[in-house]
Amino acid sequence: MEIQTVAIIGLGALGILFGQQLSKALPRERLRVIADAERIARYQSEKIYSNGVPCDFAYVTPDEKTTPADLVLVAVKSLQLQDALHAIRHQVGEHTVILSLLNGITSEGIIAQAYGMEKVIPCVAYGMDAVRQGNQLTYHHMGKLAIGPLQEGALPDNVRRVADFFAAADFPHEVDRHMAKRIWGKFMLNVGVNQTVAVFGPNYGAVQAQGEQRETMIAAMREVMAISIPEGAPLTEEDLAFWLHLLSTLNPEGKPSMRQDVEARRRSEVELFAGTVNAIGARHGIATPVNRMLAERVALLEAGYALQA
């Protein structure tokens, strides 16, 4: 069954980035953005721009009963995931496939609890340096989505469906036959770069250059390497080198999402990063002092301003 309609929930950096790319290949009525009425009114009034180009999305509310979408992209932050799962209920049908663009290592499992693991394809968004400020998204590198089975083996039909659709739409993607390691590798990068730049600032350039911030970032990443072993997705020095090289290709003036949260005085995803690392470390008796320090520093930052939703 070919993929013909796509629904996106979440117009943060990744929702805009990949939504605009898909809009180049799909008729407007076949690409839906799910949002509440208040957000839709604001999006239509203020417009949304991707590298200066206005995005012409078709919006539907969560209560609007449409035919199910063939593909749903979940592009919200982890703090909004449960609300998003309820909001997409009318978009999910018998043959719908769901991709999570969220950070962390838990979102696929959470989505599967709501809609079934057979509908969820493991996915990692990586290589982008997008920054959203207000209604403006800017980026130098779009990055891509990696999709595939958790462990090497026969390629599931749903993965083939999505890969064929992405290829026909000229959408940046790759098929990885061992997504467990890819998901953990991206988690390792996020734990290091997101938290270090969030705490010390100001941008990717600060951790691309040699110095204390880069050393802190790598130390946090190595703690993820340590906990990945008993968790069954052992990361190696080769994986560390891969993700550090990827980091080196990003725009030095770009900022990871957690730094953008701090600057906007929003609640961050620190629990998704250091919180997860520290909890897993404690379960296996593995010390994670760098992530404990980063969690404390983020808590101090957040305590210094009135948190916004």
C-alpha positions in Angstrom: 0.0 0.0 0.0 1.6 3.2 -1.1 2.0 6.2 1.1 -0.1 9.1 -0.2 -1.0 11.3 2.8 1.2 12.6 5.6 0.3 14.2 8.9 2.7 16.1 11.1 2.2 17.1 14.7 4.6 19.7 16.1 5.8 22.7 14.2 9.1 23.2 16.1 12.3 23.2 14.1 12.0 19.6 12.8 8.3 19.9 12.0 8.9 23.0 9.9 12.1 21.7 8.4 10.8 18.4 7.1 7.2 19.6 6.6 8.5 22.2 4.1 10.6 19.6 2.3 7.6 17.3 2.0 5.4 20.1 0.8 7.6 20.3 -2.3 6.6 16.8 -3.3 3.0 16.5 -2.1 -0.2 18.3 -3.1 -1.3 20.7 -0.3 -4.3 18.6 0.6 -2.2 15.5 1.2 0.1 17.0 3.8 -1.7 17.9 7.1 -0.4 19.7 10.1 -2.3 18.9 13.3 -2.7 21.8 15.8 -5.3 23.3 18.0 -7.5 26.1 16.7 -5.5 28.8 18.6 -2.2 27.7 17.2 -3.7 27.4 13.7 -5.0 31.0 13.9 -1.5 32.2 15.0 0.3 30.2 12.2 -2.1 31.6 9.6 -1.8 35.2 10.9 1.9 35.4 11.5 3.0 32.9 8.8 5.9 30.4 9.2 9.1 30.7 7.3 11.8 28.2 6.4 15.0 29.9 5.3 12.9 32.9 4.4 10.4 30.9 2.3 6.8 31.0 3.6 5.3 27.6 4.4 1.8 27.0 3.0 0.6 24.2 5.2 -2.9 22.8 5.4 -4.0 22.6 9.0 -6.5 20.4 10.8 -7.5 20.3 14.4 -7.2 17.2 16.6 -11.0 16.9 16.7 -11.5 17.1 12.9 -12.4 13.6 11.6 -10.4 13.1 8.4 -9.5 9.9 6.7 -6.5 8.3 8.4 -3.0 9.4 7.2 -0.7 6.8 5.7 2.3 8.3 7.5 2.4 10.3 10.8 5.5 12.3 11.8 5.5 13.1 15.5 7.8 16.1 15.9 6.9 17.5 19.3 9.2 17.8 22.4 9.1 14.9 24.9 7.1 17.0 27.4 4.2 17.3 24.9 4.3 13.6 23.7 1.3 12.4 25.6 -0.9 15.2 24.4 0.3 14.7 20.9 -0.6 11.0 21.0 -4.2 12.0 21.8 -4.2 14.7 19.2 -3.3 12.3 16.3 -6.1 9.8 17.1 -8.1 10.5 14.0 -5.0 10.3 11.8 -4.1 6.8 12.8 -5.8 3.9 10.9 -5.2 0.3 10.1 -2.4 0.9 7.7 -0.8 4.1 9.2 2.9 4.1 9.9 4.3 6.4 12.7 7.8 7.9 12.9 9.0 9.6 16.0 11.4 12.6 15.5 11.9 13.0 19.2 15.1 13.0 21.1 16.0 10.3 23.5 15.6 6.5 23.6 12.0 6.0 24.9 9.6 7.7 22.5 9.0 4.7 20.2 8.0 2.6 23.1 5.6 5.2 24.4 4.0 5.6 21.0 3.8 1.8 20.7 1.9 1.6 24.0 -0.8 3.9 22.5 -1.0 2.5 18.9 0.9 -0.8 18.7 4.5 -1.5 17.9 3.5 -2.8 14.4 2.8 0.8 13.4 6.0 2.3 14.7 9.2 2.4 12.7 12.4 3.2 14.7 13.7 6.6 13.4 16.5 9.1 14.2 16.6 12.7 12.9 20.2 13.8 12.6 22.7 16.1 10.9 20.5 19.3 11.0 21.5 22.6 12.5 18.1 24.3 12.4 17.3 27.2 14.7 13.7 28.4 15.2 13.2 32.0 16.5 9.6 33.1 16.6 8.0 32.2 13.2 11.4 32.0 11.4 13.4 28.7 10.9 16.9 29.0 9.6 19.4 26.2 8.8 22.5 25.4 6.8 22.2 21.6 6.9 18.8 19.9 6.6 20.1 16.6 7.9 18.1 13.4 7.3 16.0 10.7 8.8 17.4 7.2 9.4 14.8 4.5 9.6 14.9 0.7 9.9 14.5 -2.3 12.2 16.0 -2.3 15.7 18.2 -5.3 14.9 19.7 -6.6 11.6 17.5 -8.9 9.7 14.8 -8.9 7.0 13.6 -5.4 6.2 10.0 -5.0 7.4 7.3 -4.1 4.8 6.5 -0.8 6.5 10.2 0.3 6.3 10.1 -0.4 2.6 6.9 1.5 2.2 8.4 4.6 3.9 11.7 4.3 2.2 10.1 4.1 -1.2 7.9 7.1 -0.5 10.9 9.1 0.7 12.9 8.2 -2.4 10.0 9.2 -4.7 9.6 12.5 -2.8 13.4 13.3 -2.9 13.3 13.4 0.9 16.6 13.1 2.8 16.8 9.7 4.4 18.7 6.4 4.8 17.8 2.9 5.8 19.8 1.6 8.7 19.5 -2.1 9.5 20.6 -1.7 13.1 18.6 1.2 14.5 19.2 0.3 18.1 22.8 1.5 17.9 21.8 4.5 15.8 19.2 5.6 18.4 21.7 5.2 21.2 24.4 7.0 19.2 22.1 10.0 18.6 21.2 9.9 22.3 24.9 10.0 23.2 25.4 13.1 21.0 22.4 14.8 22.4 23.4 14.1 26.0 26.8 15.7 25.3 26.1 18.6 23.0 22.6 19.7 24.1 23.4 19.8 27.8 26.8 21.3 27.5 25.8 24.1 25.2 22.6 24.7 27.2 24.7 25.2 30.4 27.7 27.0 29.0 26.6 28.4 25.7 26.5 29.9 23.2 26.4 27.6 20.1 27.9 24.6 18.4 31.1 26.4 17.8 31.9 26.3 21.5 32.1 22.5 21.5 33.6 22.1 18.0 36.7 23.9 19.3 39.2 22.3 21.7 38.7 23.3 25.3 36.9 22.7 28.5 33.4 22.7 27.0 34.3 20.1 24.4 36.0 18.0 27.1 32.8 18.2 29.3 30.7 17.2 26.3 32.8 14.2 25.5 32.9 13.1 29.1 29.1 13.2 29.2 29.0 11.1 26.0 31.4 8.6 27.5 29.0 8.0 30.4 26.4 7.1 27.8 28.9 4.7 26.2 29.3 3.0 29.7 25.5 2.5 30.3 24.9 1.4 26.7 26.8 -1.9 27.3 24.4 -3.4 30.0 21.5 -2.0 28.1 22.3 -4.2 25.0 23.3 -1.5 22.5 27.1 -1.2 23.2 28.6 2.0 21.7 32.3 2.0 20.8 35.0 4.5 20.1 34.1 4.2 16.5 30.6 5.4 17.3 31.9 8.3 19.3 34.2 9.3 16.4 31.2 9.1 14.0 29.0 11.5 16.0 31.9 13.9 16.8 32.6 14.1 13.1 28.9 14.8 12.4 29.0 17.6 15.0 32.0 19.1 13.2 30.0 19.6 10.0 27.3 21.7 11.6 27.1 25.5 11.4 29.2 26.8 14.3 26.6 29.6 14.9 23.7 27.0 15.1 22.3 26.0 18.5 21.0 22.7 19.8 17.3 22.6 20.9 18.1 22.7 24.6 20.1 25.9 24.3 17.2 27.4 22.4 14.9 26.3 25.3 17.2 28.0 27.9 17.3 31.2 25.9 13.5 31.2 25.5 13.2 30.5 29.2 11.3 27.3 28.5 11.4 24.0 30.5 14.1 21.9 28.9 14.5 18.2 28.2 17.1 17.6 30.8 15.2 14.7 32.3 15.2 13.1 28.9 19.0 13.4 28.8 20.8 13.5 32.1 17.8 12.2 33.9 17.8 9.0 31.8 21.5 8.6 32.0 21.6 9.0 35.7 18.7 6.6 36.3 20.2 3.9 34.1 23.6 4.4 35.6 22.1 4.0 39.1 20.3 0.8 38.1 23.6 -0.8 36.9 25.9 0.7 39.5 27.7 2.9 36.9 28.8 6.3 38.1 27.6 9.3 35.9 29.1 12.4 37.7 29.2 14.6 34.6 25.6 14.1 33.8 24.7 14.7 37.5 26.6 18.0 37.3 24.9 19.0 34.1 21.5 18.2 35.5 22.2 20.3 38.6 23.4 23.2 36.5 20.3 23.1 34.3 18.1 23.0 37.3 19.8 26.1 38.6 19.2 27.8 35.3 15.5 26.9 35.2 15.0 27.9 38.8 16.2 31.4 37.8 13.3 32.1 35.5 9.6 31.6 35.4 9.1 28.4 33.3 6.9 28.7 30.2 5.0 25.8 28.7 
